[in-house]
């Protein structure tokens, strides 16, 4: 069980900012137990949980885990056709969502599910009498792979992996029971879920809101409910700069964390210095959904000395660098980042039959990312093994090109074997033309194989990450 229900019963666990309702640990525990009893079935079942940042979603998710089921977390705004396909592929016995509004109601009804209210926690549910295949006893949570919305591919996580990662994060970030995190990310996204889990695991509080950081009401929630921590992806911090975050009066905000991709060093140092000037902390983190959430965390006091680093392995984990399949203990040698720990996934799933499979990785994850460790064991990420283009006979690291342009503003770079294309949320024809020439010189490539395209907004996934697939389709 993820929440520390041994916490003082009257301590706040959740705050529903929409109505100001507070759920104490005693009340949350009681609601989870009631819902778990109602969800009880003769055998382990698959539960779809259509997520919003509200108490009903949290109770549904935790109750399903408490009942011993496997829970697939999905965006409540999932398209009807995508949900219909997932229902057909995975045949869940139960579908849970906030009772109002009834997310995915048409698709659920069309697939033969009977709907009703669960009589606790504002949860709506749908049941199918036609059960699917057997589920592995260790399987607890299924999360969409990073960057997918319509893909049927999910990460299979053991319940123990989720609990282990939550406690490791809480330890590394020094989260205490008096902390209050704002739900600045979706709960179906591994980073957003880890914020919830890591705070509930040690008796802290999470303030739930579906508002976004670009909306003034979001910051009213942060200020009004005295939130102490904020979590964001690189794009979040780019937006905060645009809206003048450094002028915000947020006296209780002590911790800011960043993951979900590399934030350029200039902004890392800027937010570190801002938080330090207010007596707070700024943490850079590295993770993958395939490792539940976090893999490495850079202690706040390592900045700016370790600027550019993603930090050390979380408690209980280990980082290695492999060069041509062989691990090296030499510092500053670049190779594939390999992580070992109890939070590594069991494997992937693309359909119901995959849910019966056991652990296929043995706690060891080849991340597909390139990087190196320094003499202190701090990780530096240099790119991805698959984010490489070979243009005019030269291998071009697309992440490196993106990092070169990022100080100018939000940028996403994709490439083929013929061209490198940078999509930019800034610049006019003249300034982009100058950047194009500068980039061609830096890469030793002819300027004709490089394009810089101005866009009003980069396409993004619900998690805030860039939708590279959509950009690649534009290039094609």
C-alpha positions as CSV (number, residue, x, y, z in Angstrom):
1,X,0.0,0.0,0.0
2,X,1.5,3.4,-1.0
3,X,-0.1,5.8,1.5
4,X,1.4,5.7,5.0
5,X,-1.9,5.1,6.7
6,X,-0.2,4.9,10.1
7,X,0.1,8.7,9.8
8,X,-1.8,10.8,12.4
9,X,-5.4,10.2,11.2
10,X,-6.2,13.9,11.3
11,X,-3.2,15.0,9.2
12,X,-4.2,16.2,5.7
13,X,-3.5,13.8,2.8
14,X,-5.4,15.5,0.0
15,X,-6.9,18.9,-0.7
16,X,-9.4,19.3,-3.4
17,X,-8.7,22.8,-4.5
18,X,-12.0,22.9,-6.6
19,X,-14.1,23.0,-3.4
20,X,-11.5,23.4,-0.7
21,X,-12.4,20.0,0.7
22,X,-9.7,18.3,2.9
23,X,-9.2,14.6,3.0
24,X,-7.4,13.5,6.2
25,X,-5.4,10.3,6.3
26,X,-8.1,8.8,8.4
27,X,-10.8,9.7,5.9
28,X,-8.7,8.7,2.9
29,X,-7.9,5.3,4.4
30,X,-11.5,4.6,5.2
31,X,-12.6,5.6,1.6
32,X,-9.9,3.4,0.1
33,X,-10.9,0.4,2.3
34,X,-14.6,0.8,1.4
35,X,-13.9,1.2,-2.3
36,X,-11.5,-1.8,-2.2
37,X,-14.2,-4.0,-0.7
38,X,-16.7,-2.9,-3.4
39,X,-14.1,-3.7,-6.1
40,X,-13.3,-7.1,-4.7
41,X,-13.6,-10.0,-7.2
42,X,-12.9,-13.7,-7.0
43,X,-9.7,-13.2,-9.0
44,X,-7.1,-10.5,-9.8
45,X,-8.6,-8.2,-12.5
46,X,-7.5,-5.4,-14.8
47,X,-8.9,-2.0,-13.9
48,X,-8.8,1.0,-16.3
49,X,-8.6,4.3,-14.3
50,X,-9.5,7.4,-16.3
51,X,-7.5,10.1,-14.4
52,X,-8.2,13.6,-13.5
53,X,-6.4,15.5,-10.7
54,X,-9.1,15.0,-8.2
55,X,-9.8,12.9,-5.0
56,X,-12.0,10.4,-6.9
57,X,-9.1,9.4,-9.2
58,X,-6.7,9.0,-6.2
59,X,-9.2,6.9,-4.3
60,X,-10.0,4.7,-7.3
61,X,-6.3,4.1,-8.1
62,X,-5.3,3.3,-4.5
63,X,-8.4,1.2,-3.9
64,X,-7.8,-0.9,-7.0
65,X,-4.2,-1.6,-5.8
66,X,-5.5,-2.3,-2.3
67,X,-8.0,-4.8,-3.7
68,X,-5.1,-6.6,-5.4
69,X,-5.9,-5.7,-9.0
70,X,-3.7,-4.3,-11.8
71,X,-4.4,-0.7,-12.7
72,X,-3.9,1.0,-16.1
73,X,-3.8,4.8,-15.7
74,X,-5.2,6.7,-18.6
75,X,-6.0,10.4,-19.4
76,X,-9.7,11.0,-18.8
77,X,-9.6,13.1,-22.0
78,X,-8.5,10.1,-24.0
79,X,-10.1,10.1,-27.5
80,X,-13.1,7.8,-27.8
81,X,-11.6,5.8,-30.6
82,X,-8.4,5.3,-28.7
83,X,-10.3,4.1,-25.6
84,X,-12.4,1.8,-27.7
85,X,-9.2,0.2,-29.1
86,X,-7.6,-0.1,-25.6
87,X,-10.8,-1.7,-24.3
88,X,-10.7,-4.3,-27.1
89,X,-7.0,-5.0,-26.7
90,X,-6.8,-5.3,-22.9
91,X,-10.4,-6.4,-22.0
92,X,-10.4,-4.8,-18.5
93,X,-13.0,-6.2,-16.1
94,X,-13.5,-2.8,-14.5
95,X,-13.3,0.9,-15.6
96,X,-13.2,3.6,-13.0
97,X,-13.5,7.4,-13.4
98,X,-14.8,10.4,-11.6
99,X,-18.6,10.0,-11.5
100,X,-19.1,13.5,-13.0
101,X,-18.2,14.0,-15.7
102,X,-18.4,10.4,-17.0
103,X,-15.2,10.2,-19.0
104,X,-15.3,7.9,-22.0
105,X,-19.0,7.0,-21.4
106,X,-19.8,6.4,-25.1
107,X,-16.9,4.1,-25.7
108,X,-17.5,2.2,-22.5
109,X,-21.2,1.7,-23.3
110,X,-20.5,0.7,-26.9
111,X,-18.1,-2.0,-25.6
112,X,-20.8,-3.7,-23.5
113,X,-19.9,-2.4,-20.1
114,X,-22.6,-1.8,-17.5
115,X,-22.1,1.5,-15.7
116,X,-23.1,2.7,-12.2
117,X,-21.8,4.8,-9.3
118,X,-19.5,3.1,-6.7
119,X,-21.3,4.7,-3.8
120,X,-18.1,6.2,-2.3
121,X,-15.6,8.9,-3.1
122,X,-17.5,10.2,-6.2
123,X,-16.2,7.3,-8.3
124,X,-18.1,6.1,-11.3
125,X,-17.5,2.6,-12.6
126,X,-18.3,0.1,-15.3
127,X,-18.1,-3.7,-15.2
128,X,-17.8,-6.4,-17.8
129,X,-18.9,-9.9,-16.9
130,X,-16.6,-11.2,-19.7
131,X,-13.2,-11.6,-18.0
132,X,-10.0,-11.3,-19.8
133,X,-6.9,-13.5,-19.5
134,X,-4.8,-14.2,-16.4
135,X,-2.8,-11.4,-14.8
136,X,0.7,-11.9,-13.3
137,X,0.4,-11.8,-9.5
138,X,3.1,-9.1,-9.2
139,X,1.6,-6.7,-11.8
140,X,0.3,-3.6,-10.0
141,X,0.3,-0.6,-12.4
142,X,0.4,0.0,-16.1
143,X,1.6,3.4,-17.4
144,X,1.6,4.7,-21.0
145,X,5.1,4.9,-22.4
146,X,6.6,8.4,-22.5
147,X,5.3,10.4,-25.4
148,X,2.3,8.2,-26.4
149,X,-1.4,9.0,-26.5
150,X,-2.9,6.6,-29.0
151,X,-0.2,3.8,-28.7
152,X,-1.3,0.5,-27.1
153,X,2.2,0.1,-25.6
154,X,2.3,0.3,-21.8
155,X,5.0,-0.2,-19.1
156,X,4.3,-3.1,-16.7
157,X,5.2,-2.2,-13.1
158,X,5.1,-4.4,-10.1
159,X,3.4,-3.0,-7.0
160,X,6.7,-3.3,-5.1
161,X,8.4,-1.2,-7.8
162,X,6.0,1.7,-7.4
163,X,6.3,1.6,-3.6
164,X,10.0,1.4,-3.7
165,X,10.4,4.3,-6.1
166,X,8.1,6.5,-4.0
167,X,10.1,6.0,-0.9
168,X,13.5,6.5,-2.7
169,X,12.2,9.8,-4.1
170,X,10.9,10.9,-0.7
171,X,14.3,10.1,0.8
172,X,16.4,11.8,-2.0
173,X,14.2,15.0,-1.9
174,X,14.0,15.0,1.9
175,X,10.2,15.2,1.8
176,X,8.7,15.6,5.2
177,X,5.2,15.2,6.6
178,X,4.6,19.0,6.7
179,X,5.2,19.4,2.9
180,X,2.4,20.2,0.5
181,X,2.8,19.5,-3.2
182,X,0.6,20.9,-5.9
183,X,-0.5,18.5,-8.6
184,X,1.1,20.4,-11.5
185,X,1.3,17.3,-13.7
186,X,-1.3,14.7,-14.8
187,X,-1.6,11.7,-12.5
188,X,-1.5,9.2,-15.5
189,X,2.0,10.6,-16.3
190,X,4.8,8.8,-14.4
191,X,6.3,12.1,-13.0
192,X,2.9,13.3,-11.8
193,X,2.1,10.0,-10.3
194,X,5.4,9.9,-8.5
195,X,4.7,13.3,-6.9
196,X,1.5,11.8,-5.4
197,X,3.1,8.5,-4.3
198,X,6.2,10.0,-2.8
199,X,4.2,12.5,-0.7
200,X,1.6,10.0,0.5
201,X,4.3,7.4,1.3
202,X,5.6,9.6,4.1
203,X,2.5,11.2,5.3
204,X,2.7,14.5,3.4
205,X,-0.1,16.3,1.6
206,X,-1.0,16.8,-2.1
207,X,-3.1,19.7,-3.3
208,X,-5.1,18.6,-6.3
209,X,-6.0,20.9,-9.2
210,X,-6.7,20.5,-12.9
211,X,-5.5,24.1,-13.5
212,X,-2.3,24.7,-15.4
213,X,0.7,26.9,-14.5
214,X,-0.2,29.4,-17.3
215,X,-3.5,30.1,-15.4
216,X,-3.7,32.6,-12.6
217,X,-6.1,30.4,-10.6
218,X,-3.3,27.8,-10.5
219,X,-1.0,30.2,-8.6
220,X,-4.0,31.2,-6.4
221,X,-4.2,27.6,-5.4
222,X,-0.4,27.4,-4.7
223,X,-0.5,30.5,-2.6
224,X,-3.9,30.0,-0.9
225,X,-3.1,26.4,0.1
226,X,0.5,27.2,1.1
227,X,2.0,24.7,-1.3
228,X,5.7,24.0,-0.6
229,X,6.7,22.2,-3.8
230,X,6.2,22.4,-7.6
231,X,7.2,19.8,-10.2
232,X,7.7,20.7,-13.9
233,X,9.1,19.5,-17.2
234,X,11.5,21.7,-19.2
235,X,8.6,23.4,-21.0
236,X,7.0,24.3,-17.6
237,X,10.1,26.3,-16.7
238,X,10.3,28.0,-20.1
239,X,6.7,29.1,-19.5
240,X,7.4,30.3,-16.0
241,X,10.1,32.6,-17.4
242,X,7.6,34.0,-19.9
243,X,5.0,34.8,-17.2
244,X,7.5,36.5,-14.9
245,X,7.7,33.8,-12.2
246,X,10.6,35.6,-10.4
247,X,8.1,38.3,-9.4
248,X,5.5,35.9,-7.9
249,X,4.9,36.2,-4.2
250,X,5.0,32.5,-3.0
251,X,6.4,32.6,0.5
252,X,5.7,28.9,1.2
253,X,7.2,27.5,-2.0
254,X,10.5,25.8,-0.8
255,X,11.1,23.1,-3.4
256,X,11.0,23.0,-7.2
257,X,11.9,19.8,-9.2
258,X,12.6,19.3,-12.9
259,X,12.5,16.1,-14.9
260,X,10.9,14.9,-18.2
261,X,13.9,16.0,-20.4
262,X,16.9,18.2,-20.2
263,X,16.5,21.8,-19.2
264,X,19.2,24.0,-20.6
265,X,22.0,24.9,-18.2
266,X,21.2,28.6,-18.3
267,X,17.7,28.1,-16.9
268,X,18.8,25.5,-14.4
269,X,21.3,28.0,-12.9
270,X,18.7,30.8,-13.0
271,X,16.0,28.8,-11.1
272,X,18.6,27.4,-8.7
273,X,19.8,30.9,-7.8
274,X,16.2,32.2,-7.6
275,X,15.2,29.4,-5.2
276,X,18.4,29.7,-3.2
277,X,17.8,33.5,-2.8
278,X,14.4,32.6,-1.2
279,X,15.8,29.9,1.1
280,X,14.6,27.1,-1.2
281,X,15.9,24.3,-3.3
282,X,15.9,23.4,-7.0
283,X,16.4,19.7,-7.9
284,X,17.3,18.4,-11.4
285,X,16.1,14.8,-11.9
286,X,16.4,12.1,-14.5
287,X,13.9,9.3,-15.0
288,X,12.0,7.0,-17.4
289,X,8.5,5.5,-17.1
290,X,10.4,2.2,-17.6
291,X,11.9,2.8,-14.1
292,X,8.6,3.8,-12.6
293,X,9.6,7.4,-12.4
294,X,13.0,8.5,-11.1
295,X,16.5,7.1,-11.8
296,X,18.8,9.9,-10.6
297,X,18.4,13.1,-8.6
298,X,21.0,15.9,-8.3
299,X,21.1,17.3,-4.7
300,X,20.2,21.0,-4.7
301,X,23.5,21.9,-3.0
302,X,25.4,20.4,-5.9
303,X,24.4,23.4,-8.0
304,X,26.0,25.3,-9.6
305,X,29.1,23.1,-9.1
306,X,27.6,20.2,-11.0
307,X,25.7,22.3,-13.6
308,X,24.7,20.0,-16.5
309,X,24.4,16.9,-14.4
310,X,21.3,14.8,-13.8
311,X,22.7,13.7,-10.4
312,X,23.4,10.4,-8.6
313,X,21.3,7.2,-8.6
314,X,18.4,7.2,-6.3
315,X,18.7,5.3,-3.0
316,X,18.7,1.5,-3.8
317,X,19.7,2.0,-7.4
318,X,22.9,1.9,-9.4
319,X,24.1,3.6,-12.6
320,X,26.6,2.1,-15.1
321,X,27.9,3.1,-18.5
322,X,28.2,0.5,-21.1
323,X,30.4,0.9,-24.2
324,X,29.7,-1.7,-26.9
325,X,27.9,-3.8,-24.4
326,X,30.6,-3.8,-21.8
327,X,30.4,-1.9,-18.5
328,X,33.2,0.6,-17.8
329,X,34.2,2.0,-14.4
330,X,36.2,4.8,-16.0
331,X,35.0,8.3,-15.4
332,X,34.0,10.6,-18.3
333,X,33.6,7.7,-20.8
334,X,30.4,8.1,-22.9
335,X,28.2,5.1,-23.5
336,X,24.7,3.8,-22.9
337,X,23.3,4.5,-19.5
338,X,22.3,1.3,-17.7
339,X,20.3,1.5,-14.5
340,X,19.8,-1.3,-12.0
341,X,17.2,-1.1,-9.2
342,X,14.0,-2.4,-7.7
343,X,11.9,0.2,-9.6
344,X,12.7,-1.2,-13.0
345,X,9.7,-2.4,-15.0
346,X,8.7,-6.0,-15.6
347,X,8.5,-5.3,-19.3
348,X,6.2,-3.8,-22.0
349,X,2.6,-4.8,-22.9
350,X,0.7,-4.2,-26.1
351,X,-2.3,-6.4,-25.3
352,X,-4.0,-8.5,-22.6
353,X,-1.9,-11.6,-23.2
354,X,1.3,-9.7,-22.2
355,X,-0.2,-9.0,-18.7
356,X,0.4,-12.7,-17.7
357,X,4.2,-12.4,-18.4
358,X,6.6,-12.1,-15.5
359,X,9.7,-10.0,-15.0
360,X,11.7,-9.9,-18.2
361,X,14.4,-7.4,-17.2
362,X,15.6,-8.7,-13.8
363,X,15.8,-5.1,-12.4
364,X,18.3,-4.0,-15.1
365,X,17.3,-1.3,-17.6
366,X,19.1,-0.3,-20.8
367,X,17.8,3.2,-21.0
368,X,18.7,4.0,-24.6
369,X,20.2,7.3,-23.4
370,X,23.9,8.2,-23.9
371,X,26.0,9.7,-21.1
372,X,28.8,9.4,-18.7
373,X,29.6,9.4,-15.0
374,X,32.1,11.8,-13.4
375,X,34.5,10.9,-10.6
376,X,31.8,11.6,-8.0
377,X,29.2,9.3,-9.7
378,X,27.2,12.1,-11.1
379,X,25.5,11.4,-14.4
380,X,25.7,13.6,-17.4
381,X,23.4,12.9,-20.3
382,X,24.6,13.6,-23.8
383,X,21.8,12.2,-26.1
384,X,19.8,9.2,-27.1
385,X,21.0,6.2,-29.1
386,X,18.0,6.7,-31.4
387,X,18.1,10.5,-31.7
388,X,20.8,10.3,-34.3
389,X,20.6,11.4,-38.0
390,X,23.3,10.7,-40.6
391,X,23.3,13.7,-42.9
392,X,25.9,14.1,-45.8
393,X,27.7,11.1,-44.3
394,X,28.0,12.8,-40.8
395,X,26.3,11.5,-37.6
396,X,24.3,14.3,-36.1
397,X,23.1,14.1,-32.5
398,X,19.7,15.8,-32.6
399,X,19.6,16.5,-28.8
400,X,22.9,18.3,-29.1
401,X,21.5,20.5,-31.9
402,X,18.4,21.2,-29.8
403,X,20.6,22.1,-26.8
404,X,22.5,24.6,-29.0
405,X,19.3,26.4,-30.0
406,X,17.4,26.1,-26.7
407,X,18.8,29.3,-25.1
408,X,16.9,31.2,-27.8
409,X,13.5,29.7,-26.8
410,X,11.4,26.5,-27.0
411,X,13.0,24.4,-29.8
412,X,12.5,20.8,-31.0
413,X,14.7,19.2,-33.6
414,X,14.0,16.2,-35.8
415,X,16.0,14.8,-38.7
416,X,16.2,12.4,-41.6
417,X,19.2,11.3,-43.6
418,X,18.7,14.3,-45.9
419,X,18.0,17.2,-43.5
420,X,17.9,18.6,-40.0
421,X,14.8,20.5,-39.1
422,X,14.5,22.7,-36.1
423,X,11.0,23.9,-35.1
424,X,11.2,27.2,-33.1
425,X,8.7,29.2,-31.0
426,X,10.7,32.3,-31.7
427,X,12.4,34.5,-34.3
428,X,11.5,36.0,-37.7
429,X,12.8,35.1,-41.1
430,X,16.0,37.2,-40.8
431,X,17.0,36.0,-37.3
432,X,16.3,32.4,-38.1
433,X,18.3,32.8,-41.3
434,X,21.3,34.0,-39.2
435,X,20.9,31.1,-36.7
436,X,20.8,28.7,-39.7
437,X,24.1,29.9,-40.9
438,X,25.6,29.8,-37.4
439,X,24.3,26.2,-37.0
440,X,25.7,25.0,-40.3
441,X,29.1,26.3,-39.3
442,X,29.0,24.7,-35.9
443,X,27.9,21.3,-37.3
444,X,30.2,21.6,-40.4
445,X,27.2,21.0,-42.6
446,X,26.0,22.9,-45.7
447,X,23.3,25.3,-44.7
448,X,21.0,23.8,-47.3
449,X,20.5,20.6,-45.3
450,X,19.4,22.6,-42.3
451,X,15.9,24.2,-41.8
452,X,14.6,26.4,-39.1
453,X,10.9,26.7,-39.1
454,X,8.9,29.2,-37.0
455,X,5.9,27.8,-35.2
456,X,3.5,29.4,-32.8
457,X,3.6,26.4,-30.5
458,X,5.3,23.1,-30.5
459,X,3.0,20.1,-30.5
460,X,3.0,18.5,-27.0
461,X,1.8,15.4,-25.2
462,X,-0.4,15.7,-22.1
463,X,2.7,15.3,-20.0
464,X,4.2,18.5,-21.6
465,X,6.8,16.7,-23.5
466,X,7.4,17.5,-27.2
467,X,5.4,15.3,-29.6
468,X,8.4,14.4,-31.9
469,X,6.3,11.9,-33.9
470,X,4.0,14.8,-35.0
471,X,7.0,16.9,-36.1
472,X,8.5,13.9,-37.9
473,X,5.2,13.5,-39.8
474,X,5.4,17.1,-40.8
475,X,8.9,16.7,-42.2
476,X,7.9,13.5,-44.1
